[in-house]
Amino acid sequence: MLTVAQKAVERLGDQWGAAAGPGGRSGHLRTNHTVFTIGVCDAGDIYLRNDVIGDVRHLPHVNANSSPDDIAEAVAAHVGDLY
């Protein structure tokens, strides 16, 4: 998921940063005191969690079998809609 986070940063701009999550099983996006976790749930769906407020969204149209580019595009589109 770090690769996904890095690819999402490329789409969102340099005010964002990317980091690996614990054990490399998730990725994080960071900006202005907001951290998002990108991960895969037990059903294989991709989720995006706003760690500050605890809001969790499953991203439509992508899953654990999707390419990192497709997942990053979905993450960037969702986060871009918020900010």
Backbone as CSV, one residue per row, in Angstrom:
resi,resn,N_x,N_y,N_z,CA_x,CA_y,CA_z,C_x,C_y,C_z
1,MET,0.805,-1.195,0.000,0.000,0.000,0.000,0.853,1.267,0.000
2,LEU,2.122,1.144,0.382,3.002,2.313,0.294,3.094,2.787,-1.154
3,THR,3.204,1.860,-2.090,3.266,2.235,-3.509,2.016,2.996,-3.909
4,VAL,0.862,2.542,-3.444,-0.400,3.236,-3.741,-0.367,4.641,-3.161
5,ALA,0.063,4.772,-1.912,0.128,6.092,-1.284,1.072,7.013,-2.053
6,GLN,2.208,6.496,-2.479,3.163,7.313,-3.240,2.571,7.745,-4.577
7,LYS,1.873,6.854,-5.240,1.247,7.197,-6.522,0.112,8.201,-6.325
8,ALA,-0.614,8.099,-5.210,-1.673,9.071,-4.913,-1.068,10.451,-4.673
9,VAL,0.082,10.509,-3.994,0.764,11.782,-3.756,1.124,12.440,-5.088
10,GLU,1.570,11.662,-6.057,1.899,12.204,-7.377,0.692,12.901,-7.985
11,ARG,-0.492,12.389,-7.739,-1.711,12.962,-8.298,-2.233,14.140,-7.469
12,LEU,-1.985,14.114,-6.152,-2.540,15.128,-5.259,-1.663,16.362,-5.110
13,GLY,-0.368,16.219,-5.279,0.521,17.370,-5.187,1.478,17.278,-4.018
14,ASP,2.441,18.198,-4.003,3.544,18.103,-3.054,3.197,18.514,-1.630
15,GLN,1.987,18.983,-1.378,1.593,19.265,0.001,1.260,17.980,0.754
16,TRP,1.236,16.853,0.031,0.941,15.544,0.607,2.223,14.751,0.786
17,GLY,2.220,13.845,1.744,3.333,12.938,1.966,2.815,11.518,2.061
18,ALA,3.682,10.546,1.864,3.310,9.132,1.926,4.233,8.406,2.887
19,ALA,3.683,7.410,3.570,4.473,6.595,4.488,3.870,5.192,4.533
20,ALA,4.705,4.231,4.880,4.224,2.855,5.042,3.563,2.712,6.403
21,GLY,2.566,1.854,6.461,1.917,1.544,7.729,2.622,0.396,8.426
22,PRO,2.135,0.015,9.604,2.752,-1.070,10.375,2.829,-2.372,9.567
23,GLY,3.981,-2.969,9.552,4.162,-4.236,8.847,4.031,-4.135,7.343
24,GLY,3.968,-2.908,6.814,3.830,-2.724,5.372,2.482,-3.143,4.818
25,ARG,1.492,-3.349,5.690,0.182,-3.829,5.242,-0.795,-2.700,4.933
26,SER,-0.384,-1.468,5.180,-1.208,-0.315,4.854,-0.292,0.818,4.421
27,GLY,-0.891,1.855,3.883,-0.146,3.044,3.508,-0.808,4.253,4.132
28,HIS,-0.069,5.348,4.239,-0.618,6.557,4.836,-0.380,7.755,3.920
29,LEU,-1.386,8.629,3.846,-1.264,9.936,3.207,-1.335,10.967,4.316
30,ARG,-0.496,12.003,4.248,-0.471,13.020,5.294,-0.440,14.409,4.688
31,THR,-1.223,15.295,5.305,-1.175,16.713,4.990,-1.808,17.495,6.126
32,ASN,-1.289,18.646,6.428,-1.894,19.573,7.390,-2.567,18.895,8.576
33,HIS,-1.868,18.046,9.260,-2.356,17.377,10.464,-3.469,16.361,10.192
34,THR,-3.709,16.017,8.953,-4.679,14.984,8.616,-3.926,13.785,8.065
35,VAL,-4.255,12.614,8.574,-3.630,11.376,8.108,-4.733,10.446,7.626
36,PHE,-4.546,9.906,6.442,-5.437,8.897,5.892,-4.690,7.573,5.834
37,THR,-5.352,6.497,6.214,-4.801,5.158,6.072,-5.476,4.489,4.895
38,ILE,-4.673,3.853,4.049,-5.167,3.078,2.913,-4.878,1.620,3.221
39,GLY,-5.886,0.780,3.126,-5.671,-0.627,3.443,-6.654,-1.530,2.718
40,VAL,-6.540,-2.814,3.012,-7.412,-3.831,2.420,-8.151,-4.518,3.553
41,CYS,-9.493,-4.548,3.468,-10.270,-5.217,4.511,-10.286,-6.728,4.255
42,ASP,-10.865,-7.482,5.184,-10.899,-8.944,5.078,-11.600,-9.432,3.818
43,ALA,-12.536,-8.641,3.296,-13.267,-9.026,2.083,-12.486,-8.696,0.811
44,GLY,-11.322,-8.048,0.948,-10.504,-7.707,-0.209,-10.809,-6.350,-0.809
45,ASP,-11.679,-5.583,-0.148,-11.993,-4.236,-0.623,-10.959,-3.244,-0.102
46,ILE,-10.758,-2.180,-0.842,-9.838,-1.124,-0.446,-10.594,-0.118,0.412
47,TYR,-10.015,0.224,1.565,-10.641,1.240,2.402,-9.708,2.430,2.562
48,LEU,-10.311,3.559,2.841,-9.595,4.797,3.111,-10.167,5.346,4.412
49,ARG,-9.315,5.490,5.424,-9.772,5.959,6.736,-9.132,7.297,7.055
50,ASN,-9.968,8.268,7.422,-9.476,9.532,7.942,-9.156,9.285,9.404
51,ASP,-7.885,9.191,9.747,-7.478,8.819,11.096,-7.798,9.884,12.137
52,VAL,-8.009,11.118,11.718,-8.316,12.189,12.658,-9.752,12.065,13.170
53,ILE,-10.690,11.795,12.263,-12.095,11.722,12.672,-12.638,10.294,12.699
54,GLY,-11.867,9.344,12.186,-12.280,7.944,12.230,-13.210,7.511,11.121
55,ASP,-13.499,8.375,10.169,-14.381,8.041,9.057,-13.705,7.038,8.131
56,VAL,-14.391,5.941,7.810,-13.846,4.906,6.927,-14.751,4.766,5.718
57,ARG,-14.155,4.766,4.534,-14.885,4.586,3.275,-14.266,3.445,2.498
58,HIS,-15.109,2.568,1.988,-14.637,1.570,1.034,-14.716,2.220,-0.341
59,LEU,-13.658,2.108,-1.101,-13.604,2.765,-2.399,-14.275,1.894,-3.458
60,PRO,-15.203,2.464,-4.201,-15.877,1.690,-5.249,-14.944,1.440,-6.432
61,HIS,-15.213,0.390,-7.137,-14.551,0.076,-8.415,-13.106,-0.398,-8.295
62,VAL,-12.575,-0.537,-7.084,-11.228,-1.092,-6.905,-11.254,-2.111,-5.769
63,ASN,-10.327,-3.062,-5.835,-10.184,-4.047,-4.762,-8.721,-4.480,-4.704
64,ALA,-8.446,-5.484,-3.887,-7.060,-5.929,-3.694,-6.419,-6.429,-4.982
65,ASN,-7.218,-6.804,-5.970,-6.678,-7.287,-7.248,-6.459,-6.173,-8.261
66,SER,-6.858,-4.957,-7.935,-6.684,-3.826,-8.846,-5.220,-3.410,-8.874
67,SER,-4.826,-2.754,-9.947,-3.435,-2.289,-10.056,-3.191,-1.140,-9.082
68,PRO,-1.952,-0.967,-8.632,-1.638,0.177,-7.766,-2.033,1.513,-8.392
69,ASP,-1.885,1.647,-9.712,-2.268,2.891,-10.385,-3.769,3.130,-10.276
70,ASP,-4.581,2.081,-10.473,-6.036,2.233,-10.376,-6.465,2.573,-8.952
71,ILE,-5.845,1.929,-7.967,-6.176,2.214,-6.567,-5.765,3.644,-6.223
72,ALA,-4.569,4.043,-6.642,-4.088,5.408,-6.368,-5.011,6.444,-6.990
73,GLU,-5.497,6.168,-8.190,-6.427,7.087,-8.862,-7.716,7.219,-8.056
74,ALA,-8.237,6.107,-7.549,-9.467,6.138,-6.743,-9.230,6.878,-5.428
75,VAL,-8.088,6.641,-4.791,-7.748,7.349,-3.542,-7.644,8.843,-3.805
76,ALA,-6.896,9.231,-4.831,-6.697,10.648,-5.142,-8.021,11.329,-5.487
77,ALA,-8.874,10.629,-6.207,-10.185,11.219,-6.562,-11.014,11.458,-5.315
78,HIS,-11.027,10.493,-4.403,-11.820,10.640,-3.178,-11.246,11.732,-2.277
79,VAL,-9.949,11.708,-2.042,-9.331,12.704,-1.184,-9.416,14.075,-1.845
80,GLY,-9.224,14.136,-3.152,-9.328,15.406,-3.866,-10.709,16.022,-3.752
81,ASP,-11.762,15.199,-3.698,-13.113,15.703,-3.506,-13.287,16.316,-2.131
82,LEU,-12.531,15.812,-1.140,-12.641,16.302,0.226,-11.858,17.594,0.431
83,TYR,-10.756,17.737,-0.296,-9.879,18.894,-0.077,-9.772,19.684,-1.336
